[in-house]
Amino acid sequence: MRIERDTERGRAVTLSVNGQSLAAFEGEMLATAMLHHAAAFRRDTRGLERGLFCNMGSCSECMVTLLPSGRRARACLTPVSDGMEVRTDG
Ligand code: FES
């Protein structure tokens, strides 16, 4: 859910999470965009979906892989950018 009233948005951007195209706005964190679009975060060893826990960079539950570099990052601390590609299964 995004606040829709009495707020200003950054420029609209498009990113890809596990091949799914997501619309977001500059200034948003990747985790915000993923939550808004109900995109899956990583899975545990039993294949069950995990989600955000702390939303402040402490727990690593939101760890994703940024492509093409393969760099691991916390979605809750990573700002979106246009054309960004992300995987959650890495
Ligand atoms: S949700 Fe805990 S580090 Fe991102």
Residues whose N, C-alpha, C, O or C-beta is under 5 A from the ligand:
A	BS01	FES	L52 F53 C54 N55 M56 G57 S58 C59 S60 E61 C62 R74 C76
